[in-house]
Amino acid sequence: MKPDDSQLIAYADGELSASEAASVKEALAESPDLRESVELLRASRLPYREAFATQKLPPLPDELRRRIEAMASTASQRADHLAAQPAPRSHRRWWLAAAFVAGAFCAGLVQQLGAGWLGAFGNRAALVAAGNTRPWISVAADYQQMYTRETVANVSPDPVVSADTVDAIRKVDGIRLRVPDLRPAGLSFKSVERLRYNGKPLIQIVYLPDHGTPVALCVMKDSRPDQPIAQRQMNGMTVVSWRQNELSYALIGKPDSGDLRTIARQISNGDVNAMFASSDIVRPDLG
C-alpha cells in the first residue's frame, strides 16, 4: 500500500510504530518520488521556531507578509484537497515546498533571507535566489546566521540519506564533493544539503563544534584560477574562503565557532578524512 502524505510526515518525524515504519521503508525502496518527498520533509524539520525565539529580527515588510500568508493559505487548501485523492508528483512537491515556506515564515526565517530567496524547490529544500547580484558567499553568510546551537544540536544525521545526497551532488550537480570528517577538529557532521543560488548548485555542509555556534562549509563550481585562503568578517560572521580545483569554498561561522582558518587549511591540504565513501555505508536489507 502506497503511503499518503500524512504517513510520510509521521515517518520523517519518527512518529510511526516499528511495523508502520517498516512498511513505509519498503515503499520508499521502490519509489524515487516518495524518497524525494521524505528528503524534503526531513530538510524542513529543524526547530526553527525555538531557534528564532531568541533572535532579534527586523520587522517583516507588509508586502512580503501578504505574499507568504497567501502561499500558506493556498498550501492549506491544497493539503485539504490532496487528502481526498492521490497526488501526482508535481502537486506533492508544490505542497511540500509551500509548507516549508509557510513554516519558515512562522519562524522568522524569511526575515533573514529576504524575498529574493523565495522560489522553486528542487531536490531537498533547495532555496533559489533568482537574479540576485550579491556574491554567493555574502548570501551564504546571511543564511548561516539563522543557525544557532539549538537549531542543530538534536539533529541526528542519517548516513544512508547523507550518502545518497552526496552521490546526487557528484552525479547530478557535477561537483566533485569530498565531505571532510572534521571530528578531529572538534566539529561533528550534522547535514549536507543541495541548495541553489542564481540557478547554480550550492552545497552546504553543516557541522556543530564542541562549543559555540554551528559552522557551514559551502561549495560552488568556479572555473577561475585557484585562490589562496583568506579570512574576513562579513555580516557578523567569520568567513574563510578559497578556490581550488575549479571549486570555490567558504567556511562560515561565528567568532566562537573555532579556528576556522586552521580548519580551512586542513581541508585544502587534504589533511582530513573524507566521509560517505560508498564502502563505508551499510544500507538496510530490504529483503
C-alpha positions in Angstrom: 0.0 0.0 0.0 1.4 3.4 -1.0 1.8 5.8 2.0 0.0 9.1 1.9 1.5 12.5 2.8 0.4 12.2 6.4 2.2 8.9 6.8 5.3 10.4 5.1 5.3 13.3 7.5 5.0 11.0 10.5 7.8 8.8 9.1 10.1 11.8 8.6 9.3 12.9 12.2 10.0 9.4 13.6 6.4 9.1 14.9 5.4 5.7 13.3 5.5 2.4 15.0 8.1 -0.1 14.0 5.8 -2.1 11.8 4.4 1.1 10.2 7.9 2.5 9.6 9.0 -0.8 8.0 6.0 -0.6 5.6 7.0 2.9 4.6 10.6 1.9 4.1 9.5 -0.8 1.8 7.6 1.7 -0.3 10.5 4.1 -0.3 12.8 1.4 -1.7 10.5 1.1 -4.7 9.7 4.8 -5.4 12.2 7.6 -6.1 9.3 10.1 -5.8 8.5 9.0 -2.3 12.1 9.2 -1.3 12.3 12.7 -2.6 9.2 13.7 -0.6 10.8 12.3 2.6 14.0 14.2 1.9 12.1 17.5 1.5 10.2 16.8 4.8 13.4 16.0 6.7 15.2 19.0 5.3 12.4 21.3 6.7 12.0 19.9 10.2 14.8 21.8 12.0 13.4 23.6 15.1 13.3 27.0 13.5 10.7 28.5 15.9 12.7 27.6 19.0 15.9 28.7 17.4 14.5 32.1 16.4 12.8 32.8 19.7 16.0 34.5 20.9 16.9 36.3 17.6 16.5 40.0 17.1 15.0 40.4 13.7 13.8 43.4 11.7 10.0 43.8 11.1 8.7 41.8 8.2 7.6 44.1 5.2 3.8 44.1 4.8 4.0 43.1 1.1 6.2 40.1 1.9 4.0 39.1 4.8 0.9 39.2 2.5 2.7 37.1 -0.2 3.7 34.4 2.3 0.3 34.4 4.0 -1.2 33.8 0.6 1.2 30.9 -0.1 0.4 29.4 3.3 -3.4 29.7 2.7 -3.0 28.1 -0.7 -0.9 25.3 0.7 -3.5 24.6 3.4 -6.3 24.4 0.7 -4.1 22.2 -1.5 -3.3 19.9 1.5 -7.1 19.5 2.2 -7.6 18.7 -1.5 -4.8 16.2 -1.6 -6.0 14.4 1.5 -9.1 13.4 -0.5 -7.3 12.0 -3.5 -3.8 10.7 -4.6 -1.4 13.5 -5.5 0.7 13.4 -8.6 4.4 14.1 -8.2 4.3 17.8 -9.2 1.4 18.6 -6.8 3.1 16.8 -3.9 6.4 18.7 -4.4 4.5 22.0 -4.6 2.6 21.3 -1.4 5.8 20.3 0.5 7.6 23.4 -0.8 4.8 25.7 0.2 4.6 24.1 3.6 8.3 24.7 4.1 8.0 28.3 3.2 5.0 28.7 5.5 6.9 27.1 8.3 9.9 29.3 7.6 7.6 32.4 7.7 6.2 31.4 11.1 9.7 31.0 12.5 11.1 34.3 11.1 13.4 32.6 8.6 12.2 34.7 5.6 13.0 37.9 7.6 16.6 36.9 7.5 16.8 35.8 3.8 14.5 38.3 2.2 12.1 37.9 -0.7 14.8 37.1 -3.2 15.1 33.6 -1.7 11.5 32.6 -2.4 11.3 30.4 -5.5 11.2 26.9 -6.9 12.2 23.9 -4.8 14.3 21.2 -6.3 15.8 18.1 -4.6 15.5 18.6 -0.8 14.7 22.1 0.5 16.6 24.0 -2.2 16.4 27.8 -1.8 16.6 29.7 -5.0 17.7 33.3 -5.5 16.6 34.5 -8.9 18.6 37.3 -10.4 20.4 38.2 -7.2 23.6 40.1 -7.9 25.1 39.7 -4.5 28.2 37.4 -4.2 27.1 34.0 -3.2 29.4 33.9 -0.2 27.7 37.0 1.2 24.3 35.4 0.9 25.6 32.2 2.4 26.9 34.1 5.4 23.5 35.7 5.8 21.9 32.2 5.6 24.3 30.8 8.2 23.2 33.5 10.7 19.9 31.7 11.2 21.6 28.7 12.7 22.1 28.6 16.4 23.4 25.7 18.5 19.8 24.9 19.4 18.9 24.6 15.7 21.1 21.6 15.0 22.1 20.1 18.4 19.4 17.5 18.3 19.7 16.6 14.6 20.8 13.0 14.1 22.1 12.6 10.5 21.1 9.5 8.6 24.3 8.2 7.0 22.4 6.5 4.2 20.4 9.6 3.3 23.6 11.8 3.5 25.5 9.3 1.3 22.6 9.4 -1.3 22.7 13.3 -1.2 26.5 13.3 -1.8 26.0 10.8 -4.7 23.5 13.2 -6.3 25.8 16.1 -5.8 28.5 14.3 -7.7 26.4 12.7 -10.4 23.6 15.3 -10.9 25.2 18.6 -9.9 28.6 17.6 -11.3 30.5 18.8 -8.2 33.4 16.5 -7.1 32.5 16.9 -3.5 34.6 15.5 -0.7 32.8 15.8 2.6 35.6 16.3 5.2 35.4 14.5 8.5 36.1 17.3 11.0 35.7 15.4 14.2 39.5 15.6 15.0 39.0 19.4 14.9 36.1 19.2 17.3 33.3 19.5 14.7 30.5 16.9 14.4 28.8 16.5 11.0 25.1 17.3 11.0 23.8 17.6 7.5 24.7 18.1 3.8 22.2 19.9 1.6 21.8 20.6 -2.1 20.8 24.3 -2.5 20.7 26.6 -5.5 21.8 30.2 -6.0 21.1 32.1 -9.2 20.4 28.8 -10.9 23.7 27.1 -9.9 24.2 24.3 -7.3 25.3 25.5 -3.9 26.3 22.8 -1.4 26.0 23.4 2.3 27.6 21.1 4.9 26.7 21.9 8.5 28.9 21.0 11.5 28.4 21.5 15.2 31.6 22.3 17.3 32.0 21.0 20.8 31.4 24.6 21.9 30.0 27.6 20.1 27.7 28.0 17.2 27.3 25.8 14.0 29.8 26.0 11.1 29.0 25.6 7.4 31.3 24.6 4.6 29.7 25.9 1.4 30.9 24.8 -2.1 30.1 26.0 -5.6 31.6 25.4 -9.0 34.1 28.1 -10.0 36.4 27.8 -13.1 38.5 30.8 -12.2 42.2 30.2 -11.1 42.9 28.8 -7.7 43.0 31.4 -4.9 44.7 31.1 -1.5 42.9 31.0 1.8 41.7 34.4 3.0 39.7 35.3 6.1 37.3 38.2 6.6 34.4 39.3 8.7 31.1 39.5 6.9 27.7 40.3 8.3 28.9 39.4 11.8 30.3 36.1 10.6 33.8 34.8 10.2 34.3 33.7 6.6 37.3 31.8 5.4 37.3 31.3 1.6 39.5 29.8 -1.1 39.3 28.4 -4.7 40.8 25.1 -5.6 40.4 22.6 -8.5 37.6 24.6 -10.1 35.6 24.7 -6.8 35.0 27.7 -4.6 34.9 27.1 -0.8 33.6 29.2 2.1 33.9 28.0 5.7 31.5 30.2 7.7 30.8 30.5 11.4 30.8 33.0 14.3 33.9 34.0 16.2 33.1 31.4 18.9 33.0 28.6 16.3 36.7 27.8 16.5 39.9 28.4 14.5 38.2 28.3 11.0 41.4 29.4 9.2 43.3 26.4 10.5 40.4 24.1 9.7 40.2 25.5 6.2 43.9 24.9 5.7 43.5 21.2 6.7 40.6 20.8 4.3 42.6 22.5 1.4 45.6 20.3 2.1 43.6 17.1 2.3 44.7 16.5 5.9 41.3 15.3 6.9 39.5 12.1 6.0 36.5 12.0 3.7 33.1 10.9 4.8 30.5 8.8 3.0 32.7 6.7 0.8 30.5 4.0 -0.7 32.3 1.2 1.1 31.6 2.8 4.4 27.8 2.9 4.1 25.8 0.0 5.3 22.4 0.1 3.7 19.5 -1.7 5.2 18.5 -5.1 3.8 15.0 -4.6 2.5 14.6 -8.2 1.6 
